[in-house]
């Protein structure tokens, strides 16, 4: 693993004003993984994982807009994640480039 981070969807726009994620709506997420000095050589491949939990390393995500730490079992819902790759809704991973 080169980099990892946890960003709850409710904080995708602001940490000061959390917003619920609307089911079936397309949302933009910009996540800075704070990479430094890793070289991907020609022909290398990368894998990006999108998931709703990293349990037991990070607390369970109830998938509802509630206080996670006091969530009752009834607050937990199944979630479906979609990563779009169309011209109208493209997804991208962007890397900085350093040349020597």
Secondary structure, DSSP 8 states (H G I E B T S, - for coil): --------GGGSS-SSS-----TT------------S----TT--------S--TTTS----SSSS-GGG--GGG----------SSSS-----------
